[in-house]
Amino acid sequence: MKPRDFALLMLICLVWASNNVLSKVLVSHWHVPPLFYTSLRFGIVALCTLPWLRPMPRPAWRIIMIGLLMGGGNFALMFIALYWVSASEAAIVVQTSVPMTTMLSIVMLGERIRWRRTLGITLALGGVLIVMYQPGFTISLGMLLLLAAAFCGSLGAVMMKQMDQIAPLQFQAWVALTGVLAITPLSLAFEPHALASTMAAGWPALIAVLYSALVTSIFAHTAYYFLIARYEANLLAALTLVTPLITLALGSLLIDDPITAKMIFGTAITLTGVLIIALRSGRAPVAQVEEHS
């Protein structure tokens, strides 16, 4: 990989990691309602990618379902989970999207896996269980929501494989549109004071939402697709494993996220498993682009 492209990939990982921490600050520290945050982010992305909505991908029902899963389901559940979990924990647990995508591909696409990828799945899930473990075998609601978010993203990724190839900005346009149409009514129903809460957070919250939409969704994701066109997807998938590591560092440095021995041990096992899966895959799952942020 050319040094310039490697630097771009590391910048993308830094953007994804910083957005993980920023989302935690928005939802948990500044009390921006998560559904409203999701709706705002998708609304901005939808406006910016409006010209790419046409022509509509076919079949229409499938792209709408993918948008609901990878947009509304994935992001909304993840942002709600940030009420209860740290940005570092979220970055680790959502790595389950990689083994989930692999397992769903076996069931829905008839793909086969050998012992190395089976080992990778086992290690990835085992590491996440270590991170999630609490004394008394209790698992928080936030962790369960993160697993649900990862599953939504993984299911959407597998359904994406069943469609003809879609241009990155067209894909983002439809994910954003379906996401905002699905999430906005829920925010209006369950977050009646969302606008007031967001306004109380002031200009920093607005700047953070713009960063999440413009820099993370539009710049970072589009740049990642650009690199996929130039390099092997499994190489990129392996290199992007630095994202949860950067999230751990930024979370500890900026918002005092705790880093325990259990988290370090579980993270090492999880990333080892994900690396094995990535290196045995011919293409990177679409969900991996979305799940980082």
C-alpha positions as CSV (number, residue, x, y, z in Angstrom):
1,M,0.0,0.0,0.0
2,K,1.3,3.5,-0.9
3,P,2.2,5.6,2.1
4,R,-0.3,8.2,1.0
5,D,-3.1,5.7,0.9
6,F,-2.0,4.2,4.2
7,A,-2.1,7.6,5.8
8,L,-5.6,8.1,4.4
9,L,-6.8,4.8,5.9
10,M,-5.3,5.8,9.3
11,L,-7.1,9.1,9.0
12,I,-10.4,7.3,8.3
13,C,-9.9,5.1,11.4
14,L,-9.1,8.2,13.5
15,V,-12.4,9.8,12.2
16,W,-14.4,6.7,13.0
17,A,-12.8,6.4,16.5
18,S,-13.3,10.1,17.3
19,N,-16.9,9.8,16.3
20,N,-17.4,6.9,18.6
21,V,-16.2,9.1,21.5
22,L,-18.1,12.1,20.2
23,S,-21.4,10.2,20.0
24,K,-20.9,9.1,23.7
25,V,-20.4,12.7,24.7
26,L,-23.5,13.8,22.8
27,V,-25.8,11.2,24.2
28,S,-24.5,10.7,27.7
29,H,-22.8,13.9,28.7
30,W,-24.7,16.6,26.7
31,H,-28.0,14.7,26.9
32,V,-28.9,14.9,23.3
33,P,-31.7,12.3,22.8
34,P,-30.3,9.4,20.7
35,L,-33.1,9.0,18.3
36,F,-33.1,12.7,17.6
37,Y,-29.4,12.6,17.1
38,T,-29.8,9.7,14.7
39,S,-32.5,11.6,12.8
40,L,-30.4,14.8,12.6
41,R,-27.4,12.9,11.3
42,F,-29.3,11.1,8.6
43,G,-31.2,14.2,7.7
44,I,-28.0,16.1,6.9
45,V,-26.6,13.1,5.0
46,A,-29.8,12.7,3.0
47,L,-29.8,16.4,2.0
48,C,-26.1,16.2,0.9
49,T,-26.6,13.0,-1.1
50,L,-30.0,13.9,-2.6
51,P,-28.8,13.9,-6.2
52,W,-27.7,10.3,-5.8
53,L,-31.2,8.9,-4.9
54,R,-32.0,8.3,-8.6
55,P,-32.2,5.9,-10.2
56,M,-33.7,3.8,-7.4
57,P,-31.8,0.5,-6.9
58,R,-33.8,-2.6,-7.6
59,P,-35.6,-4.4,-6.1
60,A,-36.9,-1.4,-4.2
61,W,-38.1,-3.3,-1.1
62,R,-34.6,-4.7,-0.6
63,I,-32.8,-1.4,-0.5
64,I,-35.4,0.0,1.8
65,M,-35.0,-2.9,4.1
66,I,-31.2,-2.6,4.0
67,G,-31.6,1.1,4.8
68,L,-33.8,0.4,7.8
69,L,-31.4,-2.2,9.1
70,M,-28.1,-0.5,8.5
71,G,-29.4,3.0,9.2
72,G,-32.3,3.1,11.6
73,G,-31.7,-0.2,13.4
74,N,-28.0,-0.1,13.6
75,F,-27.3,3.5,14.5
76,A,-30.4,4.1,16.6
77,L,-29.7,1.1,18.8
78,M,-26.0,1.9,19.1
79,F,-26.7,5.5,20.2
80,I,-29.3,4.4,22.7
81,A,-26.8,1.9,24.1
82,L,-24.3,4.7,24.7
83,Y,-26.5,5.8,27.7
84,W,-25.2,2.7,29.6
85,V,-21.8,1.7,28.0
86,S,-18.6,3.6,27.3
87,A,-17.4,4.5,23.9
88,S,-14.6,2.0,24.3
89,E,-16.9,-0.9,25.2
90,A,-19.2,0.0,22.2
91,A,-16.2,0.0,19.8
92,I,-15.3,-3.5,21.0
93,V,-18.7,-5.1,21.1
94,V,-19.8,-3.9,17.7
95,Q,-16.9,-5.9,16.3
96,T,-19.3,-8.9,16.6
97,S,-20.7,-7.6,13.3
98,V,-17.8,-9.4,11.5
99,P,-18.5,-12.9,12.8
100,M,-22.3,-12.2,12.6
101,T,-21.9,-11.3,8.9
102,T,-19.9,-14.5,8.3
103,M,-22.5,-16.7,10.0
104,L,-25.5,-15.0,8.3
105,S,-23.6,-15.5,4.9
106,I,-23.5,-19.2,5.6
107,V,-27.3,-19.3,6.3
108,M,-28.5,-16.9,3.7
109,L,-25.9,-17.2,0.9
110,G,-24.8,-20.8,1.3
111,E,-21.2,-19.8,1.9
112,R,-18.9,-22.3,3.5
113,I,-16.2,-21.7,6.1
114,R,-13.2,-23.7,7.2
115,W,-11.6,-24.3,10.6
116,R,-9.6,-21.0,10.6
117,R,-12.6,-18.8,10.2
118,T,-14.5,-21.0,12.7
119,L,-11.7,-20.3,15.1
120,G,-11.9,-16.6,14.3
121,I,-15.6,-16.5,15.1
122,T,-15.1,-18.3,18.3
123,L,-12.3,-16.0,19.5
124,A,-14.2,-12.9,18.5
125,L,-17.4,-13.8,20.3
126,G,-15.4,-15.1,23.3
127,G,-13.5,-11.9,23.6
128,V,-16.7,-9.9,23.5
129,L,-18.2,-12.1,26.2
130,I,-15.2,-11.3,28.4
131,V,-15.7,-7.5,27.8
132,M,-19.5,-7.9,28.6
133,Y,-19.0,-10.0,31.7
134,Q,-20.1,-8.6,35.0
135,P,-20.0,-10.3,38.4
136,G,-23.1,-12.5,38.8
137,F,-23.2,-13.1,35.1
138,T,-25.3,-10.0,34.5
139,I,-25.3,-8.3,31.1
140,S,-26.4,-4.7,30.8
141,L,-29.2,-3.5,28.6
142,G,-26.6,-1.4,26.8
143,M,-24.6,-4.4,25.8
144,L,-27.7,-6.2,24.5
145,L,-28.6,-3.2,22.5
146,L,-25.1,-3.1,21.0
147,L,-25.4,-6.7,20.0
148,A,-28.8,-6.0,18.4
149,A,-27.2,-3.0,16.5
150,A,-24.4,-5.3,15.3
151,F,-27.0,-7.9,14.1
152,C,-29.0,-5.3,12.2
153,G,-25.9,-4.1,10.4
154,S,-24.8,-7.6,9.6
155,L,-28.1,-8.6,8.3
156,G,-28.2,-5.5,6.1
157,A,-24.7,-6.3,4.8
158,V,-25.7,-9.8,3.8
159,M,-28.8,-8.5,2.1
160,M,-26.6,-6.0,0.3
161,K,-24.6,-8.9,-1.1
162,Q,-27.8,-10.1,-2.8
163,M,-28.1,-6.9,-4.8
164,D,-26.2,-5.5,-7.8
165,Q,-23.3,-3.2,-6.9
166,I,-24.4,0.2,-5.8
167,A,-22.2,3.4,-5.9
168,P,-21.1,4.5,-2.4
169,L,-23.0,7.8,-2.4
170,Q,-26.1,6.2,-3.8
171,F,-26.0,3.6,-1.0
172,Q,-25.5,6.3,1.6
173,A,-28.4,8.4,0.2
174,W,-30.8,5.5,0.6
175,V,-29.6,4.5,4.0
176,A,-29.9,8.1,5.2
177,L,-33.4,8.6,3.6
178,T,-34.9,5.5,5.0
179,G,-33.2,6.1,8.3
180,V,-34.6,9.6,8.8
181,L,-38.1,8.6,7.7
182,A,-38.1,5.7,10.2
183,I,-36.4,7.4,13.1
184,T,-38.0,10.8,13.1
185,P,-41.6,9.6,14.0
186,L,-40.1,7.6,16.8
187,S,-38.2,10.5,18.1
188,L,-41.3,12.7,18.0
189,A,-43.2,10.1,19.9
190,F,-40.7,9.1,22.6
191,E,-38.5,12.2,22.9
192,P,-41.0,15.1,23.2
193,H,-38.4,17.5,24.5
194,A,-35.6,16.5,22.1
195,L,-35.2,19.9,20.4
196,A,-35.0,21.7,23.7
197,S,-32.5,19.3,25.1
198,T,-30.3,19.6,22.0
199,M,-30.6,23.4,22.0
200,A,-29.6,23.4,25.6
201,A,-26.3,21.7,24.7
202,G,-25.6,24.7,22.5
203,W,-23.3,25.1,19.4
204,P,-20.9,22.3,20.4
205,A,-23.7,19.8,19.9
206,L,-24.6,21.2,16.5
207,I,-21.0,21.1,15.4
208,A,-20.7,17.5,16.7
209,V,-23.7,16.4,14.7
210,L,-22.3,18.1,11.5
211,Y,-19.0,16.4,12.1
212,S,-20.8,13.0,12.5
213,A,-22.8,13.5,9.3
214,L,-20.3,15.3,7.0
215,V,-16.9,14.1,8.1
216,T,-17.7,10.6,9.3
217,S,-20.6,9.5,7.0
218,I,-19.8,11.3,3.8
219,F,-16.0,11.8,3.9
220,A,-14.7,8.8,5.8
221,H,-17.1,6.2,4.3
222,T,-16.7,7.4,0.8
223,A,-12.9,7.5,1.2
224,Y,-13.0,4.0,2.5
225,Y,-14.9,2.8,-0.6
226,F,-12.3,4.6,-2.7
227,L,-9.6,2.5,-1.1
228,I,-11.6,-0.7,-1.5
229,A,-11.5,0.0,-5.3
230,R,-7.7,0.1,-5.2
231,Y,-6.7,-2.6,-2.6
232,E,-7.7,-6.0,-1.5
233,A,-10.7,-5.7,0.8
234,N,-9.3,-8.2,3.3
235,L,-6.2,-6.1,3.7
236,L,-8.2,-3.0,4.5
237,A,-10.5,-5.0,6.8
238,A,-7.5,-6.1,8.8
239,L,-5.9,-2.6,9.0
240,T,-9.2,-1.0,10.2
241,L,-8.9,-3.1,13.4
242,V,-7.0,-0.1,14.8
243,T,-10.3,1.7,15.1
244,P,-11.4,0.2,18.4
245,L,-7.8,0.6,19.7
246,I,-7.9,4.3,18.9
247,T,-11.3,4.5,20.5
248,L,-9.9,3.0,23.7
249,A,-7.1,5.6,23.7
250,L,-9.3,8.6,22.9
251,G,-12.0,7.5,25.3
252,S,-9.5,7.2,28.2
253,L,-7.7,10.4,27.2
254,L,-10.6,12.7,26.5
255,I,-13.6,11.5,28.6
256,D,-11.9,9.3,31.2
257,D,-13.4,6.1,30.0
258,P,-12.1,3.3,32.2
259,I,-9.7,0.8,30.8
260,T,-9.6,-2.4,32.8
261,A,-7.5,-5.5,32.5
262,K,-10.7,-7.4,31.5
263,M,-11.3,-5.0,28.7
264,I,-7.7,-5.2,27.4
265,F,-7.7,-9.0,27.6
266,G,-11.1,-9.3,25.9
267,T,-10.1,-6.7,23.2
268,A,-7.0,-8.6,22.3
269,I,-8.9,-11.9,21.9
270,T,-11.7,-10.2,19.9
271,L,-9.4,-8.4,17.5
272,T,-7.4,-11.6,17.0
273,G,-10.6,-13.4,16.0
274,V,-11.7,-10.6,13.7
275,L,-8.3,-10.4,12.1
276,I,-8.4,-14.2,11.3
277,I,-11.9,-13.7,9.8
278,A,-10.8,-10.7,7.8
279,L,-7.7,-12.4,6.4
280,R,-9.7,-15.4,5.3
281,S,-12.4,-13.3,3.6
282,G,-12.3,-12.3,-0.1
283,R,-14.2,-9.1,0.5
284,A,-15.0,-6.8,3.4
285,P,-18.6,-6.9,4.6
286,V,-20.5,-3.6,3.9
287,A,-21.4,-3.5,7.6
288,Q,-17.8,-3.0,8.6
289,V,-17.9,0.4,7.0
290,E,-21.0,1.4,8.9
291,E,-20.3,-0.3,12.2
292,H,-17.1,1.7,12.9
293,S,-19.1,4.8,13.4
